[in-house]
Amino acid sequence: MSTAKIATVLGGNGFVGQYVVQNLAAAGYTVRVASRRPDRAALLRPLGRVGQIAPFYASVLDDASVACVVKNASIVVNLVAVLGSTSRQGLEAVNVQGAERVARLSAQAGVGSFVQMSALGASPSAASAYGRSRAAGEDAVRKHLPNASFVRPSVIFGPDDHFFNLFGTLARYLPILPVYAPAARLQPVFVGDVAHVVSRVALDPALAGKVWSLGGPNVLTMRQIYQWVLKETRRNRILFAVPPALAKIQASIFEHLPGKLITRDQLLMLSEDNVVPPGQPGFADLNIAPRSIQTTVPFYLDRYRAGGSRSGVLVPEQ
């Protein structure tokens, strides 16, 4: 491989990663797609020229594999994180120690551009352990790479998301939909727009060293999100605002079941609004107009519609 223009994307076979990989390949980079499942990354090869996109094994928990994939790279993007871990040790190991490991070894390798994916609401004083782990991960990266960039998106949506697709699935099968933290406000952001910012920041040295807070044009409560999904899927369902005490009991059970519908830490995340703070660098500073849920989500929610995607039957809005 040429050492002139190499970019390494850890977690590159994931939801955001595949878009980042495509953008960096389009910019002329040989892209190392580093993950614990390189067999899945093989599906990304057609996004570039022959040999331009190369799957590699790497775990952010292991020095040797990370050192291998960042060697001779001029760009490193770390997208690896855990959200639904039920243990603080899992959050610490991946979101903090893993981020520190990638940054330390990238600094030792002389990487010039480093982008760390974080999350809106990352703060040492965040209510959730996840939010605190993201803030600690940022601090760990800065110790080794003071000029690193950080991208903090709100909840990310797109065709393969686990957000609107989850709500669509629930609307299909459940007559009564449980709504947790119905007044919590979110600012959903399109996956392609997030990847665009990650790529822009990675490629332009003038944009380095900042925290980029990303949210889409829609600010909605959890209740409004459910109502909108019901309208788009043409389903008539009852919305049940789960009382906080019952929500905690349910979350303590669900977090140990496959799929993890809701965890106790996610309930704590929903106790704080997940919207872009005023005055933070974001889309406007990059002259990017983020896509709304109305222009994107209906195209993949139609699979959940009553009567199928071709149904023309409307039901009353909830």
C-alpha positions as MATLAB code, in Angstrom:
seq = 'MSTAKIATVLGGNGFVGQYVVQNLAAAGYTVRVASRRPDRAALLRPLGRVGQIAPFYASVLDDASVACVVKNASIVVNLVAVLGSTSRQGLEAVNVQGAERVARLSAQAGVGSFVQMSALGASPSAASAYGRSRAAGEDAVRKHLPNASFVRPSVIFGPDDHFFNLFGTLARYLPILPVYAPAARLQPVFVGDVAHVVSRVALDPALAGKVWSLGGPNVLTMRQIYQWVLKETRRNRILFAVPPALAKIQASIFEHLPGKLITRDQLLMLSEDNVVPPGQPGFADLNIAPRSIQTTVPFYLDRYRAGGSRSGVLVPEQ';
ca = [
       0.000    0.000    0.000;
       1.084    3.538   -0.660;
       1.922    5.489    2.481;
       1.171    8.845    0.841;
      -2.576    9.027    1.456;
      -3.827    6.458    3.935;
      -6.859    6.929    6.170;
      -7.808    4.530    8.951;
     -11.423    4.364   10.113;
     -11.924    2.346   13.272;
     -15.508    1.115   13.315;
     -15.621    1.798    9.591;
     -18.055   -1.038    8.890;
     -20.673    0.483   11.184;
     -23.702    2.698   10.672;
     -21.775    5.972   10.301;
     -18.507    4.390    9.261;
     -19.589    3.130    5.857;
     -20.447    6.700    4.803;
     -17.153    8.049    6.143;
     -15.227    5.337    4.297;
     -16.964    6.220    1.032;
     -16.216    9.936    1.480;
     -12.528    9.385    2.218;
     -12.184    6.981   -0.714;
     -13.800    9.610   -2.967;
     -11.160   12.063   -1.714;
      -8.456    9.739   -3.036;
      -7.379    7.979    0.153;
      -6.602    4.324    0.581;
      -8.937    3.483    3.441;
      -8.235    0.888    6.121;
     -11.561   -0.240    7.531;
     -10.601   -1.438   11.000;
     -12.996   -3.491   13.121;
     -13.351   -6.712   15.061;
     -15.325   -8.141   12.108;
     -13.289   -7.440    8.966;
     -15.409   -9.966    7.086;
     -18.324   -7.534    7.294;
     -16.152   -4.679    6.060;
     -15.497   -6.612    2.851;
     -18.922   -5.442    1.660;
     -17.532   -1.894    1.457;
     -14.884   -2.717   -1.163;
     -17.121   -1.688   -4.121;
     -17.305    1.868   -2.691;
     -13.783    2.527   -4.011;
     -11.369    1.455   -6.704;
      -9.885   -2.025   -6.714;
      -7.728   -2.341   -3.604;
      -8.586    1.153   -2.332;
     -10.740   -0.031    0.587;
      -9.050   -2.675    2.737;
     -10.614   -4.462    5.728;
      -8.347   -4.927    8.760;
      -8.823   -6.570   12.117;
      -8.412   -4.207   15.065;
      -9.817   -3.902   18.569;
      -9.608   -0.682   20.554;
      -8.894   -2.929   23.556;
      -5.611   -4.131   22.062;
      -2.417   -2.103   21.485;
      -0.874   -4.306   18.822;
      -3.827   -4.364   16.431;
      -4.429   -0.615   16.749;
      -0.737    0.168   16.212;
      -0.847   -1.920   13.035;
      -3.797   -0.105   11.447;
      -2.656    3.448   12.280;
       0.918    2.936   11.041;
       1.723    5.306    8.138;
      -1.804    6.751    8.168;
      -2.225   10.498    7.779;
      -5.878   10.425    8.927;
      -7.405    8.389   11.751;
     -11.113    8.434   12.578;
     -12.323    6.601   15.684;
     -16.026    5.756   15.572;
     -15.936    2.897   18.072;
     -18.147    3.204   21.153;
     -20.661    1.294   23.221;
     -24.033    2.762   24.123;
     -26.058    0.091   25.819;
     -23.496   -1.482   28.131;
     -25.003   -2.387   31.484;
     -21.646   -2.051   33.234;
     -19.510    0.980   33.869;
     -16.507   -1.211   33.127;
     -17.717   -1.668   29.548;
     -18.143    2.063   29.032;
     -14.764    2.745   30.619;
     -12.956    0.084   28.581;
     -14.273    1.151   25.169;
     -15.377    4.789   25.374;
     -12.504    5.983   27.565;
      -9.569    3.582   27.546;
     -10.229    2.556   23.952;
     -10.311    6.170   22.767;
      -7.126    6.887   24.730;
      -5.396    3.875   23.192;
      -6.227    4.892   19.630;
      -5.117    8.485   20.277;
      -1.870    7.468   22.011;
      -0.828    5.074   19.276;
      -1.873    7.531   16.563;
       0.296   10.216   18.174;
       3.217    7.799   18.311;
       2.678    6.984   14.626;
       2.742   10.670   13.684;
      -0.861   10.842   12.465;
      -1.617   14.389   11.326;
      -5.425   14.426   11.465;
      -7.489   12.724   14.155;
     -11.283   12.754   14.547;
     -13.041   11.225   17.537;
     -16.759   10.515   17.431;
     -18.415   11.646   20.637;
     -22.028   12.465   21.498;
     -24.202   15.479   22.157;
     -24.522   15.817   25.900;
     -21.023   14.536   26.653;
     -20.094   16.142   29.961;
     -18.337   15.238   33.216;
     -21.594   16.195   34.957;
     -23.954   14.300   32.615;
     -26.739   12.371   34.315;
     -25.887    9.190   32.421;
     -22.730    7.116   32.715;
     -22.641    7.086   28.913;
     -22.491   10.891   28.710;
     -19.753   11.002   31.327;
     -17.774    8.279   29.532;
     -17.905   10.253   26.296;
     -16.544   13.361   28.027;
     -13.794   11.319   29.674;
     -12.940    9.816   26.287;
     -12.543   13.290   24.801;
     -10.206   14.309   27.632;
      -8.171   11.123   27.174;
      -7.725   11.867   23.466;
      -6.681   15.476   24.092;
      -3.863   14.369   26.389;
      -2.137   12.779   23.406;
      -3.510   14.843   20.511;
      -4.316   18.446   21.536;
      -5.376   19.261   17.985;
      -7.842   16.380   17.684;
     -11.372   17.106   16.467;
     -14.572   15.862   18.092;
     -17.968   15.345   16.494;
     -20.972   15.338   18.840;
     -24.200   14.336   17.086;
     -27.675   14.024   18.540;
     -29.490   10.753   17.841;
     -28.564    9.634   14.306;
     -31.143    8.432   11.794;
     -30.863    6.736    8.426;
     -32.093    3.658    6.532;
     -30.340    1.205    8.867;
     -30.868    3.111   12.106;
     -31.994    1.606   15.419;
     -34.190    4.598   16.173;
     -37.034    5.140   13.712;
     -36.850    1.498   12.622;
     -37.380    0.447   16.236;
     -40.410    2.711   16.579;
     -41.766    1.435   13.275;
     -41.406   -2.163   14.452;
     -43.144   -1.422   17.755;
     -45.960    0.355   15.916;
     -46.442   -2.682   13.714;
     -46.819   -5.211   16.513;
     -47.978   -3.423   19.675;
     -51.490   -2.004   20.172;
     -50.177    0.185   22.997;
     -46.796    1.905   22.634;
     -44.796    2.677   25.783;
     -43.294    6.173   25.666;
     -40.378    6.746   28.011;
     -39.577   10.345   29.028;
     -42.295   11.733   26.705;
     -41.206   15.352   27.236;
     -37.504   14.732   26.470;
     -36.372   16.767   23.439;
     -34.123   15.374   20.716;
     -32.696   16.791   17.501;
     -32.344   13.804   15.121;
     -29.569   14.159   12.543;
     -29.105   12.294    9.254;
     -26.250    9.777    9.129;
     -24.953   11.083    5.788;
     -24.729   14.622    7.185;
     -22.794   13.431   10.234;
     -20.389   11.494    8.004;
     -19.980   14.569    5.792;
     -18.820   16.616    8.783;
     -16.488   13.862    9.997;
     -14.899   13.670    6.553;
     -14.659   17.445    6.083;
     -13.001   17.889    9.450;
     -10.598   15.012    8.804;
      -9.562   16.384    5.418;
      -9.232   20.101    6.231;
      -6.479   21.088    8.711;
      -8.144   24.486    9.151;
     -11.093   22.773   10.858;
      -9.031   20.764   13.348;
      -9.088   21.124   17.102;
     -12.776   21.949   17.527;
     -15.870   20.310   18.955;
     -18.626   20.064   16.339;
     -22.159   19.766   17.737;
     -24.624   18.365   15.213;
     -28.402   18.309   15.196;
     -30.945   18.264   12.393;
     -33.583   20.917   11.681;
     -36.272   19.120   13.750;
     -36.428   19.451   17.539;
     -39.047   17.012   18.810;
     -40.143   15.471   22.076;
     -40.270   11.705   22.394;
     -44.070   11.889   22.301;
     -43.987   13.949   19.084;
     -41.585   11.455   17.517;
     -43.961    8.577   18.253;
     -46.900   10.579   16.910;
     -45.021   11.344   13.710;
     -44.034    7.690   13.238;
     -47.654    6.619   13.683;
     -48.738    9.143   11.059;
     -46.093    7.973    8.588;
     -46.805    4.283    9.149;
     -50.582    4.879    9.047;
     -51.083    3.080   12.318;
     -53.698    3.848   14.943;
     -52.089    3.077   18.293;
     -52.470    4.184   21.901;
     -49.490    6.025   23.382;
     -48.817    5.251   27.045;
     -46.489    7.617   28.914;
     -44.663    5.236   31.246;
     -44.462    6.679   34.784;
     -40.848    7.220   35.950;
     -41.022    4.610   38.740;
     -42.411    1.954   36.391;
     -39.905    2.959   33.699;
     -37.011    2.247   36.070;
     -38.388   -1.189   36.914;
     -38.935   -2.059   33.251;
     -35.498   -0.754   32.242;
     -33.816   -2.885   34.914;
     -35.407   -5.920   33.242;
     -35.137   -4.916   29.566;
     -31.428   -4.091   29.778;
     -30.701   -7.776   30.364;
     -32.844   -9.010   27.466;
     -31.863   -9.311   23.786;
     -32.409   -6.056   21.930;
     -32.307   -3.930   25.117;
     -35.432   -1.871   24.422;
     -34.422    0.556   27.172;
     -31.743    0.583   29.885;
     -31.553    2.479   33.139;
     -28.678    4.549   31.802;
     -30.670    5.434   28.682;
     -33.475    6.642   30.939;
     -30.958    8.928   32.596;
     -29.869   10.149   29.144;
     -33.485   11.028   28.382;
     -33.687   13.056   31.589;
     -31.670   15.737   29.752;
     -32.553   17.359   26.423;
     -30.360   16.163   23.555;
     -30.253   19.343   21.463;
     -27.414   21.506   20.163;
     -26.400   24.236   22.655;
     -26.425   27.773   21.214;
     -23.146   29.114   19.863;
     -21.534   25.718   19.209;
     -19.683   25.086   15.896;
     -21.842   22.953   13.653;
     -23.479   22.638   10.260;
     -23.919   26.375    9.723;
     -20.170   26.963   10.073;
     -19.577   24.443    7.279;
     -22.374   25.793    5.056;
     -24.212   22.485    5.305;
     -28.009   22.363    5.377;
     -28.835   19.169    7.331;
     -31.620   16.987    6.033;
     -34.894   16.773    7.913;
     -36.688   13.615    8.964;
     -39.527   14.525    6.576;
     -37.272   14.306    3.514;
     -35.554   11.066    4.473;
     -37.318    8.835    6.981;
     -40.628    8.162    5.125;
     -38.686    6.307    2.414;
     -37.695    3.568    4.835;
     -40.642    3.731    7.224;
     -43.015    2.698    4.456;
     -42.126   -0.949    5.109;
     -43.989   -0.651    8.425;
     -47.176    0.854    7.007;
     -50.537   -0.757    7.604;
     -51.464   -2.676    4.471;
     -47.918   -2.490    3.120;
     -45.936    0.317    1.544;
     -48.381    0.631   -1.344;
     -51.371    1.140    0.905;
     -53.278    4.340    0.308;
     -55.401    3.998    3.459;
     -54.990    6.770    5.989;
     -55.763    6.607    9.679;
     -56.451    9.550   11.991;
     -53.369   11.274   13.366;
     -52.700   10.499   17.013;
];
